[in-house]
Amino acid sequence: MEAKYQRVLVSSLQGYSLYLAKLPQDQLKMVYDINKKLVSSKKFWKYSKHTIPMKAPELLADETAHVCVSVFNNLDEPDPTVLPTVWDAALHVLTTVQDCWSHVSAEKLVLPKLWNILRQGGQGNAATIFPNLMPLLSKIPVTVRGDTASFYTKFFSNMRQ
């Protein structure tokens, strides 16, 4: 029964993703309120490990806190099939959400997960994670990383362990 529920849920989210991808921008604007109501729902955010609509970011404008926390909370996702999507989403959030670092605690959420990933050699997913490290590092502001020398020393120390 659980497997059936998951299949229905995944199909529904894929259908919603297809709907957002195929609907022309002018028609998407006409049904903006309906979609906004859906993405503002607390139930919607329970499924945050699933795909995030990238075609209509304006729907998520008021939900940036949820988006940032959901994405960075899953940065160390162990499932290799989900991991590329999580890292793509993380980089997408860093480039599109202007104040993303105000919604997440780098010291409590992001950096501990990053250090753990580095210590574990990419958790068996180095081919997915390591090409994304430089773009990720380039998006961490000085205010978040603090002393640059100490930050990079810690970064490379965790990579060597």
N, CA, C and O of each residue as an XYZ file, in Angstrom:
644
protein
N       0.826     -1.188      0.000
C       0.000      0.000      0.000
C       0.877      1.262      0.000
O       0.581      2.236     -0.691
N       1.966      1.223      0.794
C       2.888      2.359      0.850
C       3.529      2.612     -0.508
O       3.679      3.761     -0.924
N       3.906      1.543     -1.199
C       4.528      1.680     -2.523
C       3.544      2.322     -3.508
O       3.934      3.148     -4.334
N       2.274      1.935     -3.414
C       1.259      2.514     -4.296
C       1.116      4.013     -4.019
O       1.030      4.819     -4.945
N       1.093      4.374     -2.740
C       0.993      5.783     -2.357
C       2.177      6.575     -2.916
O       2.000      7.669     -3.453
N       3.370      6.024     -2.790
C       4.563      6.709     -3.292
C       4.518      6.867     -4.806
O       4.907      7.910     -5.331
N       4.048      5.844     -5.511
C       3.943      5.944     -6.973
C       2.959      7.039     -7.380
O       3.222      7.807     -8.306
N       1.826      7.106     -6.683
C       0.827      8.138     -6.978
C       1.406      9.524     -6.680
O       1.223     10.460     -7.459
N       2.095      9.648     -5.563
C       2.694     10.920     -5.185
C       3.753     11.365     -6.196
O       3.751     12.514     -6.637
N       4.640     10.467     -6.553
C       5.689     10.789     -7.523
C       5.079     11.150     -8.870
O       5.516     12.099     -9.520
N       4.079     10.401     -9.287
C       3.410     10.703    -10.558
C       2.743     12.074    -10.520
O       2.788     12.823    -11.496
N       2.132     12.391     -9.402
C       1.471     13.696     -9.267
C       2.484     14.836     -9.328
O       2.253     15.839    -10.003
N       3.598     14.683     -8.627
C       4.627     15.722     -8.655
C       5.258     15.846    -10.036
O       5.565     16.951    -10.484
N       5.450     14.723    -10.708
C       5.983     14.769    -12.073
C       4.977     15.430    -13.015
O       5.356     16.182    -13.912
N       3.705     15.144    -12.804
C       2.663     15.780    -13.608
C       2.629     17.285    -13.383
O       2.478     18.053    -14.332
N       2.768     17.704    -12.138
C       2.792     19.137    -11.828
C       4.024     19.795    -12.449
O       3.946     20.910    -12.965
N       5.145     19.106    -12.397
C       6.372     19.611    -13.015
C       6.196     19.761    -14.528
O       6.609     20.767    -15.106
N       5.587     18.766    -15.162
C       5.331     18.826    -16.602
C       4.374     19.975    -16.933
O       4.564     20.695    -17.914
N       3.352     20.131    -16.102
C       2.389     21.227    -16.267
C       3.108     22.575    -16.247
O       2.858     23.427    -17.100
N       4.004     22.767    -15.272
C       4.741     24.027    -15.185
C       5.698     24.209    -16.353
O       5.906     25.329    -16.820
N       6.276     23.120    -16.823
C       7.238     23.199    -17.923
C       6.556     23.488    -19.257
O       7.103     24.220    -20.081
N       5.383     22.930    -19.478
C       4.717     23.041    -20.780
C       3.781     24.237    -20.906
O       3.544     24.717    -22.014
N       3.251     24.719    -19.802
C       2.293     25.818    -19.852
C       3.001     27.106    -20.276
O       4.009     27.482    -19.679
N       2.483     27.778    -21.296
C       3.101     29.042    -21.718
C       3.081     30.068    -20.581
O       2.196     30.047    -19.726
N       4.050     30.946    -20.588
C       4.221     31.920    -19.510
C       2.984     32.790    -19.309
O       2.632     33.096    -18.170
N       2.317     33.194    -20.385
C       1.128     34.037    -20.241
C      -0.017     33.289    -19.562
O      -0.743     33.873    -18.758
N      -0.186     32.009    -19.876
C      -1.235     31.215    -19.224
C      -0.856     30.903    -17.778
O      -1.723     30.815    -16.908
N       0.437     30.738    -17.528
C       0.898     30.491    -16.166
C       0.590     31.697    -15.278
O       0.255     31.540    -14.103
N       0.703     32.884    -15.835
C       0.379     34.100    -15.086
C      -1.111     34.172    -14.772
O      -1.504     34.721    -13.743
N      -1.944     33.617    -15.656
C      -3.395     33.638    -15.438
C      -3.799     32.752    -14.262
O      -4.772     33.056    -13.571
N      -3.077     31.673    -14.026
C      -3.407     30.754    -12.932
C      -2.398     30.878    -11.787
O      -2.204     29.941    -11.013
N      -1.770     32.033    -11.695
C      -0.749     32.287    -10.686
C      -1.282     32.052     -9.271
O      -0.618     31.401     -8.464
N      -2.463     32.570     -8.965
C      -3.013     32.464     -7.611
C      -3.240     31.016     -7.191
O      -2.986     30.657     -6.042
N      -3.709     30.196     -8.103
C      -3.953     28.780     -7.795
C      -2.634     28.079     -7.484
O      -2.526     27.341     -6.504
N      -1.634     28.318     -8.328
C      -0.328     27.699     -8.103
C       0.331     28.234     -6.837
O       0.989     27.488     -6.111
N       0.157     29.513     -6.576
C       0.726     30.129     -5.378
C       0.135     29.500     -4.125
O       0.843     29.257     -3.148
N      -1.164     29.239     -4.160
C      -1.835     28.611     -3.025
C      -1.267     27.207     -2.785
O      -1.081     26.792     -1.641
N      -1.000     26.497     -3.856
C      -0.453     25.145     -3.740
C       0.939     25.154     -3.122
O       1.198     24.401     -2.184
N       1.842     25.997     -3.632
C       3.211     25.988     -3.116
C       3.329     26.653     -1.749
O       4.360     26.518     -1.090
N       2.302     27.361     -1.313
C       2.307     27.953      0.025
C       1.783     26.987      1.080
O       1.903     27.247      2.278
N       1.218     25.899      0.651
C       0.641     24.916      1.567
C       1.728     24.182      2.348
O       2.756     23.803      1.786
N       1.497     23.985      3.638
C       2.449     23.244      4.477
C       2.593     21.796      4.003
O       3.676     21.217      4.092
N       1.508     21.217      3.502
C       1.569     19.836      3.011
C       2.513     19.713      1.824
O       3.205     18.705      1.683
N       2.545     20.732      0.970
C       3.433     20.714     -0.190
C       4.886     20.597      0.249
O       5.672     19.890     -0.381
N       5.242     21.283      1.317
C       6.639     21.298      1.763
C       7.046     20.022      2.477
O       8.231     19.809      2.733
N       6.085     19.175      2.801
C       6.441     17.866      3.353
C       7.107     17.003      2.290
O       7.800     16.039      2.616
N       6.904     17.339      1.036
C       7.469     16.572     -0.076
C       8.687     17.277     -0.669
O       8.929     17.197     -1.873
N       9.439     17.955      0.165
C      10.537     18.790     -0.332
C      11.699     18.009     -0.924
O      12.576     18.605     -1.549
N      11.730     16.705     -0.750
C      12.805     15.926     -1.370
C      12.524     15.657     -2.839
O      13.362     15.096     -3.545
N      11.359     16.052     -3.293
C      11.027     15.857     -4.697
C      11.445     17.090     -5.494
O      11.958     18.054     -4.927
N      11.229     17.060     -6.788
C      11.706     18.139     -7.659
C      11.084     19.480     -7.297
O       9.963     19.553     -6.791
N      11.840     20.536     -7.568
C      11.387     21.902     -7.324
C      11.148     22.545     -8.681
O      12.014     22.476     -9.554
N       9.991     23.167     -8.877
C       9.741     23.787    -10.178
C      10.728     24.922    -10.445
O      10.834     25.867     -9.663
N      11.450     24.812    -11.569
C      12.433     25.838    -11.910
C      11.906     26.806    -12.965
O      12.514     27.849    -13.204
N      10.788     26.473    -13.593
C      10.273     27.339    -14.651
C       9.524     28.538    -14.086
O       9.473     29.594    -14.718
N       8.945     28.382    -12.903
C       8.129     29.450    -12.324
C       8.654     29.860    -10.947
O       7.963     29.669     -9.946
N       9.860     30.417    -10.881
C      10.421     30.775     -9.579
C       9.618     31.848     -8.847
O       9.696     31.952     -7.623
N       8.848     32.644     -9.588
C       8.050     33.681     -8.932
C       6.997     33.088     -7.996
O       6.555     33.756     -7.061
N       6.594     31.841     -8.240
C       5.640     31.187     -7.339
C       6.262     30.951     -5.968
O       5.562     30.908     -4.957
N       7.573     30.800     -5.946
C       8.262     30.504     -4.694
C       8.857     31.743     -4.039
O       9.584     31.627     -3.052
N       8.566     32.913     -4.564
C       9.167     34.143     -4.046
C       8.910     34.335     -2.554
O       9.796     34.783     -1.827
N       7.720     34.005     -2.099
C       7.397     34.160     -0.680
C       7.784     32.937      0.140
O       7.615     32.933      1.359
N       8.291     31.917     -0.501
C       8.642     30.666      0.174
C      10.146     30.407      0.160
O      10.579     29.264      0.302
N      10.936     31.453     -0.009
C      12.385     31.248     -0.127
C      12.989     30.613      1.119
O      13.951     29.853      1.017
N      12.444     30.911      2.281
C      12.963     30.288      3.508
C      12.769     28.779      3.455
O      13.682     28.021      3.786
N      11.574     28.337      3.037
C      11.321     26.900      2.910
C      12.240     26.262      1.879
O      12.785     25.181      2.101
N      12.405     26.933      0.766
C      13.237     26.397     -0.313
C      14.671     26.222      0.169
O      15.262     25.155      0.004
N      15.222     27.265      0.761
C      16.619     27.215      1.205
C      16.842     26.125      2.250
O      17.780     25.335      2.141
N      15.987     26.085      3.248
C      16.141     25.076      4.302
C      15.963     23.671      3.732
O      16.734     22.771      4.062
N      14.965     23.476      2.887
C      14.717     22.149      2.314
C      15.885     21.664      1.475
O      16.270     20.498      1.556
N      16.445     22.545      0.676
C      17.554     22.146     -0.195
C      18.806     21.865      0.620
O      19.413     20.804      0.470
N      19.201     22.794      1.477
C      20.455     22.621      2.213
C      20.359     21.562      3.301
O      21.377     21.009      3.718
N      19.161     21.277      3.760
C      18.985     20.200      4.729
C      19.262     18.835      4.101
O      19.563     17.877      4.814
N      19.166     18.740      2.794
C      19.381     17.471      2.092
C      20.703     17.429      1.336
O      20.894     16.574      0.471
N      21.603     18.330      1.649
C      22.881     18.406      0.945
C      23.693     17.119      1.064
O      24.454     16.775      0.159
N      23.534     16.417      2.163
C      24.273     15.166      2.368
C      23.402     13.936      2.105
O      23.602     12.886      2.716
N      22.462     14.068      1.215
C      21.548     12.978      0.836
C      22.353     11.742      0.430
O      23.206     11.829     -0.453
N      22.097     10.595      1.061
C      22.869      9.392      0.726
C      22.394      8.662     -0.536
O      23.138      7.854     -1.093
N      21.177      8.933     -0.989
C      20.641      8.237     -2.159
C      21.284      8.791     -3.430
O      21.063      9.953     -3.768
N      22.080      7.979     -4.143
C      22.786      8.478     -5.324
C      21.868      8.870     -6.481
O      22.299      9.586     -7.385
N      20.628      8.423     -6.472
C      19.714      8.812     -7.551
C      19.118     10.201     -7.310
O      18.741     10.891     -8.257
N      19.034     10.601     -6.052
C      18.462     11.894     -5.686
C      19.545     12.974     -5.600
O      19.284     14.151     -5.848
N      20.748     12.561     -5.250
C      21.832     13.494     -4.973
C      22.129     14.504     -6.084
O      22.292     15.684     -5.776
N      22.210     14.107     -7.359
C      22.474     15.115     -8.396
C      21.419     16.220     -8.428
O      21.743     17.385     -8.658
N      20.177     15.860     -8.201
C      19.099     16.847     -8.188
C      19.242     17.795     -7.006
O      19.003     18.996     -7.134
N      19.635     17.252     -5.847
C      19.815     18.087     -4.657
C      20.929     19.105     -4.884
O      20.771     20.283     -4.564
N      22.052     18.652     -5.436
C      23.167     19.574     -5.671
C      22.834     20.586     -6.766
O      23.235     21.746     -6.671
N      22.117     20.170     -7.790
C      21.664     21.125     -8.813
C      20.740     22.167     -8.183
O      20.833     23.359     -8.474
N      19.849     21.691     -7.315
C      18.923     22.602     -6.635
C      19.683     23.564     -5.723
O      19.343     24.745     -5.648
N      20.706     23.067     -5.031
C      21.499     23.928     -4.143
C      22.168     25.048     -4.933
O      22.131     26.210     -4.530
N      22.775     24.692     -6.054
C      23.429     25.712     -6.877
C      22.404     26.669     -7.483
O      22.662     27.865     -7.618
N      21.246     26.132     -7.845
C      20.182     26.978     -8.398
C      19.685     27.971     -7.342
O      19.474     29.148     -7.635
N      19.503     27.483     -6.116
C      19.057     28.353     -5.023
C      20.099     29.439     -4.758
O      19.751     30.605     -4.574
N      21.366     29.058     -4.738
C      22.420     30.040     -4.470
C      22.477     31.139     -5.523
O      22.831     32.279     -5.219
N      22.131     30.798     -6.756
C      22.194     31.803     -7.819
C      20.902     32.600     -7.975
O      20.938     33.724     -8.475
N      19.770     32.050     -7.560
C      18.499     32.751     -7.777
C      17.923     33.421     -6.537
O      17.237     34.436     -6.658
N      18.180     32.888     -5.358
C      17.650     33.483     -4.124
C      18.697     34.464     -3.595
O      19.771     34.062     -3.146
N      18.372     35.739     -3.656
C      19.340     36.781     -3.309
C      19.821     36.695     -1.863
O      21.016     36.831     -1.600
N      18.917     36.475     -0.939
C      19.273     36.475      0.485
C      19.234     35.073      1.086
O      18.816     34.890      2.230
N      19.666     34.102      0.317
C      19.543     32.708      0.754
C      20.273     32.441      2.069
O      19.809     31.633      2.873
N      21.400     33.101      2.301
C      22.164     32.854      3.533
C      21.475     33.431      4.760
O      21.854     33.096      5.883
N      20.482     34.282      4.583
C      19.743     34.793      5.735
C      18.680     33.795      6.201
O      18.142     33.927      7.300
N      18.382     32.809      5.374
C      17.361     31.818      5.714
C      17.937     30.543      6.318
O      17.211     29.773      6.947
N      19.223     30.317      6.136
C      19.857     29.114      6.681
C      21.051     29.517      7.523
O      21.693     30.536      7.267
N      21.339     28.717      8.515
C      22.522     28.941      9.332
C      23.662     28.133      8.731
O      23.650     26.902      8.766
N      24.632     28.824      8.188
C      25.770     28.131      7.575
C      26.513     27.307      8.618
O      26.927     26.183      8.335
N      26.688     27.850      9.814
C      27.440     27.160     10.863
C      26.714     25.928     11.389
O      27.354     24.947     11.767
N      25.399     25.970     11.416
C      24.636     24.858     11.986
C      24.121     23.871     10.949
O      23.966     22.689     11.255
N      23.852     24.328      9.731
C      23.225     23.456      8.739
C      24.137     23.132      7.565
O      24.386     21.960      7.283
N      24.630     24.133      6.891
C      25.327     23.915      5.620
C      26.747     23.397      5.811
O      27.105     22.353      5.266
N      27.549     24.113      6.574
C      28.961     23.736      6.694
C      29.179     22.382      7.375
O      30.025     21.618      6.911
N      28.457     22.044      8.453
C      28.652     20.702      9.018
C      28.351     19.584      8.014
O      29.045     18.567      7.994
N      27.333     19.767      7.194
C      27.019     18.764      6.173
C      28.121     18.723      5.116
O      28.517     17.647      4.667
N      28.611     19.892      4.725
C      29.691     19.945      3.738
C      30.957     19.296      4.285
O      31.604     18.522      3.580
N      31.321     19.597      5.529
C      32.526     18.991      6.117
C      32.368     17.478      6.193
O      33.313     16.743      5.907
N      31.206     17.015      6.567
C      30.951     15.574      6.648
C      31.091     14.910      5.279
O      31.688     13.840      5.163
N      30.547     15.537      4.258
C      30.646     15.007      2.890
C      32.108     14.913      2.475
O      32.530     13.910      1.901
N      32.879     15.954      2.764
C      34.292     15.962      2.389
C      35.077     14.890      3.139
O      35.920     14.211      2.552
N      34.803     14.736      4.438
C      35.504     13.713      5.230
C      35.215     12.309      4.717
O      36.068     11.425      4.794
N      34.009     12.109      4.193
C      33.622     10.788      3.702
C      33.923     10.606      2.220
O      33.437      9.658      1.603
N      34.705     11.488      1.651
C      35.098     11.350      0.249
C      33.942     11.450     -0.725
O      33.964     10.827     -1.786
N      32.940     12.222     -0.374
C      31.789     12.386     -1.260
C      30.737     11.317     -1.063
O      29.813     11.209     -1.869
N      30.854     10.525     -0.010
C      29.878      9.478      0.322
C      29.637      8.524     -0.845
O      28.521      8.041     -1.042
N      30.681      8.259     -1.608
C      30.538      7.363     -2.754
C      29.938      8.039     -3.973
O      29.656      7.385     -4.976
N      29.744      9.338     -3.888
C      29.144     10.107     -4.981
C      30.063     11.243     -5.424
O      29.594     12.326     -5.775
N      31.355     10.995     -5.407
C      32.331     12.042     -5.723
C      32.126     12.608     -7.124
O      32.323     13.804     -7.340
N      31.737     11.775     -8.065
C      31.545     12.242     -9.448
C      30.420     13.271     -9.542
O      30.417     14.108    -10.445
N      29.481     13.215     -8.629
C      28.387     14.183     -8.604
C      28.744     15.399     -7.765
O      28.491     16.535     -8.165
N      29.334     15.156     -6.601
C      29.558     16.229     -5.636
C      30.753     17.111     -5.984
O      30.627     18.335     -6.011
N      31.900     16.514     -6.249
C      33.123     17.304     -6.388
C      33.104     18.314     -7.532
O      33.668     19.395     -7.362
N      32.496     18.037     -8.684
C      32.420     19.090     -9.709
C      31.573     20.298     -9.279
O      31.689     21.380     -9.854
N      30.733     20.103     -8.275
C      29.873     21.191     -7.799
C      30.491     21.993     -6.656
O      29.924     23.002     -6.236
N      31.642     21.558     -6.149
C      32.237     22.238     -5.002
C      32.717     23.652     -5.338
O      32.470     24.582     -4.571
N      33.391     23.823     -6.463
C      33.888     25.158     -6.820
C      32.739     26.155     -7.020
O      32.805     27.267     -6.495
N      31.691     25.786     -7.764
C      30.566     26.728     -7.863
C      29.933     27.026     -6.500
O      29.524     28.157     -6.239
N      29.852     26.010     -5.630
C      29.298     26.224     -4.292
C      30.179     27.188     -3.502
O      29.682     28.137     -2.897
N      31.481     26.941     -3.510
C      32.405     27.802     -2.770
C      32.363     29.244     -3.273
O      32.487     30.184     -2.488
N      32.189     29.411     -4.572
C      32.159     30.767     -5.131
C      30.929     31.548     -4.684
O      30.914     32.776     -4.759
N      29.905     30.850     -4.224
C      28.662     31.508     -3.808
C      28.565     31.702     -2.294
O      27.562     32.217     -1.801
N      29.602     31.293     -1.553
C      29.596     31.506     -0.105
C      30.240     32.865      0.164
O      31.438     33.032     -0.063
N      29.461     33.839      0.644
C      30.017     35.181      0.852
C      30.990     35.225      2.033
O      30.979     34.350      2.898
N      31.817     36.245      2.048
C      32.806     36.423      3.115
C      32.119     36.522      4.469
O      32.660     36.052      5.470
N      30.951     37.120      4.513
C      30.230     37.255      5.783
C      29.841     35.903      6.358
O      29.692     35.767      7.573
N      29.676     34.909      5.508
C      29.311     33.566      5.960
C      30.551     32.753      6.304
O      30.589     32.079      7.333
N      31.554     32.814      5.456
C      32.737     31.972      5.683
C      33.713     32.563      6.676
O      34.558     31.837      7.199
N      33.630     33.852      6.955
C      34.527     34.475      7.927
C      35.933     34.605      7.370
O      36.122     34.985      6.214
N      36.917     34.286      8.199
C      38.316     34.376      7.790
C      38.575     33.399      6.645
O      38.408     32.189      6.800
N      38.978     33.928      5.508
C      39.151     33.122      4.298
C      40.196     32.035      4.479
O      39.967     30.888      4.096
N      41.342     32.378      5.057
C      42.420     31.391      5.235
C      41.968     30.254      6.138
O      42.219     29.085      5.845
N      41.304     30.593      7.230
C      40.846     29.552      8.158
C      39.748     28.694      7.530
O      39.702     27.484      7.748
N      38.866     29.319      6.752
C      37.795     28.576      6.087
C      38.372     27.542      5.116
O      37.986     26.373      5.148
N      39.292     27.973      4.258
C      39.850     27.054      3.266
C      40.773     26.014      3.894
O      40.887     24.900      3.383
N      41.431     26.366      4.997
C      42.226     25.374      5.728
C      41.308     24.269      6.240
O      41.617     23.083      6.123
N      40.187     24.670      6.803
C      39.209     23.694      7.299
C      38.632     22.873      6.144
O      38.458     21.661      6.265
N      38.338     23.535      5.030
C      37.800     22.861      3.852
C      38.753     21.754      3.385
O      38.344     20.604      3.226
N      40.016     22.107      3.169
C      40.973     21.120      2.658
C      41.351     20.084      3.712
O      41.657     18.942      3.368
N      41.335     20.463      4.985
C      41.603     19.488      6.052
C      40.525     18.415      6.071
O      40.820     17.230      6.224
N      39.283     18.832      5.917
C      38.187     17.858      5.877
C      38.272     16.982      4.636
O      37.875     15.817      4.669
N      38.777     17.525      3.561
C      38.899     16.746      2.332
C      39.989     15.674      2.466
O      39.879     14.597      1.879
N      41.035     15.972      3.238
C      42.147     15.033      3.394
C      41.861     13.925      4.394
O      42.520     12.886      4.353
N      40.912     14.110      5.279
C      40.666     13.102      6.325
C      40.096     11.833      5.773
O      39.837     10.895      6.526
